[in-house]
Amino acid sequence: MLWTSRIEVENQHIPEQFWKADKPFIVAFWHGQMLIIVDCWRCEKPISMLISQNLDGEMIAQALAKLNIGAVRGSSDKNGKDKGGRAALRGMLKMLKDGDSIGITPDGPKGPGMQSKEGLIVLARLSGVPILPIAGASNRAKIMNSWDRFALHRPFSRGLIKWGEPIHVPREADAEAMEATRAHLDTVLQALSAETRAHMGHPPLEPLT
């Protein structure tokens, strides 16, 4: 398990500037890296994760509760049909207004893997809160044959987590600007993922279609 592992964190100063100022942010990371990211939230500041309403989501929510991470339930299916997404958006906007940070896997809950959806960009625009991209990898991870290539990290691993620079979405951003920001987020997350994997001696993972 990760508590037996040695995890290095790069660019820790980026989230710390928000924590010290009591300002919330939106943490964005790929679904397949959830295990290493959520288990390394060691700040006393409150954070909740957007989790789907299916059975897998319930299991994840229970696991997060043991790490003192809250859960916001709601998502859309692969056809874009709302499954509590509007209520979840309202809930996350309120949490951010109250000063709580939010964690989102922008390629979840069903993929395609390593390709973000617009919802995260909408949340950032409406809330005025910046997105902080983050990625992580370990030297002894088993990559599952799943849509997200979920990484299972073996005990006594070495790992690296790397924060990226804040991404801001102006309130007046139109559809074209929001799409450009979404594409930029993908580029940043893919670069961070490749960098952390290279540091651990692994080749990069390419987005799935």
Salt bridges, closest charged atoms under 4 A:
GLU8 OE1 - HIS199 NE2 3.75
GLU10 OE1 - LYS162 NZ 3.74
ASP22 OD1 - LYS45 NZ 2.32
GLU58 OE1 - ARG73 NH1 2.83
ASP82 OD2 - ARG86 NH1 3.81
ASP98 OD2 - LYS94 NZ 2.91
ASP148 OD2 - HIS31 ND1 2.64
GLU179 OE2 - ARG182 NH2 2.87
ASP186 OD2 - ARG182 NH1 3.05
GLU195 OE1 - LYS162 NZ 2.76
